[in-house]
Amino acid sequence: MDGSTLSDLEQRILEFERSWWRYAGAKESSIKELFDLTPPRYYQLLNDLIDREDALLASPMLVKRLRRLRQARTSARSAR
């Protein structure tokens, strides 16, 4: 992620999203432990982050995947 304008926290969030399944326990527990954030706040930060061009440049495959997942969830909610 060299040359990006991402903060240390933002870089750690992207890395966690890339590899969170490696952490034991539920994702929400890991979020609290690793970031000292509530899960809703973490997801607010993540959603803002994946809309940013510097995040896309830093980790294009991950950001595109996260955007697709978000769009699928939004579409599923709209279809109800």
Phi and psi in degrees as a GROMACS rama.xvg file:
@    title "Ramachandran Plot"
@    xaxis  label "Phi"
@    yaxis  label "Psi"
@TYPE xy
-63.4944  146.116  ASP-2
80.6039  2.73074  GLY-3
-88.7579  164.904  SER-4
-102.083  17.9853  THR-5
-75.0165  140.728  LEU-6
-71.9161  169.173  SER-7
-59.2368  -44.5029  ASP-8
-60.3072  -44.3293  LEU-9
-63.5533  -40.8976  GLU-10
-63.7283  -40.645  GLN-11
-65.9604  -37.1787  ARG-12
-63.038  -45.9757  ILE-13
-62.0259  -42.5423  LEU-14
-63.8854  -40.7241  GLU-15
-62.3738  -43.8933  PHE-16
-63.7306  -31.359  GLU-17
-70.3662  -30  ARG-18
-137.953  22.4499  SER-19
-61.7552  -28.5141  TRP-20
-63.0061  -15.9588  TRP-21
-75.7648  -18.7048  ARG-22
-83.4411  138.108  TYR-23
-70.475  147.199  ALA-24
87.6359  -175.936  GLY-25
-71.9064  151.526  ALA-26
-59.3726  -41.7593  LYS-27
-62.4424  -37.8902  GLU-28
-65.0233  -40.7193  SER-29
-65.3093  -38.2034  SER-30
-59.8256  -47.5518  ILE-31
-62.2702  -43.6147  LYS-32
-69.2687  -45.4814  GLU-33
-81.5446  -33.3208  LEU-34
-114.146  -10.5999  PHE-35
54.3169  41.9101  ASP-36
-125.208  152.307  LEU-37
-74.3922  151.951  THR-38
-54.9563  -42.6641  PRO-39
-59.6255  -40.7457  PRO-40
-66.885  -41.2668  ARG-41
-57.0465  -47.5282  TYR-42
-69.5274  -29.4402  TYR-43
-61.8745  -48.6996  GLN-44
-61.6534  -43.8904  LEU-45
-62.0027  -45.2953  LEU-46
-62.6687  -40.9449  ASN-47
-64.4624  -41.7082  ASP-48
-62.5724  -44.6448  LEU-49
-73.5642  -7.89852  ILE-50
-87.1003  -7.78287  ASP-51
-90.2226  141.678  ARG-52
-64.8198  -37.5622  GLU-53
-66.674  -31.7642  ASP-54
-68.9677  -40.5445  ALA-55
-62.1061  -41.6661  LEU-56
-67.6611  -36.3022  LEU-57
-71.9385  -35.2867  ALA-58
-150.714  71.7548  SER-59
-59.984  -45.1179  PRO-60
-65.2831  -44.1368  MET-61
-63.9443  -48.5305  LEU-62
-63.1425  -41.6469  VAL-63
-63.3681  -39.8108  LYS-64
-64.6889  -44.7106  ARG-65
-64.7802  -36.5276  LEU-66
-64.6594  -42.2428  ARG-67
-62.5518  -43.8179  ARG-68
-62.052  -42.4725  LEU-69
-63.0967  -43.377  ARG-70
-63.3645  -40.2226  GLN-71
-63.7212  -41.3258  ALA-72
-65.1957  -41.4867  ARG-73
-64.1978  -42.9406  THR-74
-64.4355  -40.2216  SER-75
-64.676  -38.9236  ALA-76
-67.2734  -38.7565  ARG-77
-67.6597  -29.4352  SER-78
-76.8897  -13.6681  ALA-79
